[in-house]
Amino acid sequence: GPAGSLSAVNEVPVRVQAVLGRARVPVGELIRMKSGMVLELDRRVGEPVDVYVNNRRVARGEVMLVDHALGVTLTEIVRQEG
């Protein structure tokens, strides 16, 4: 049936990213960057992170600590328009 034909797709790896924030920086400023400089992001402390699968935003979530590693708890699934 249709469910059986999709089983192979279940093993296909996809790229998942949790994006804490973004910044737009002029090239000249980027060239002058040094260790210790602060790059200000477009998010405030406590705001949700965006979760992307293959460059498409699919969810929002909160950063959490899992066994000394960073993780993301999904708080909202983003419905795609269209």
Buried (B, 14 or more C-beta within 10 A) or exposed (E): EEEEEEEEEEEEEEEEEBEBEEEEEEEEEEEEEEEEEEEEEEBEEEEBBBBBEEEEEBBBBEEEEEEEEEEBEEEEEEEEEE
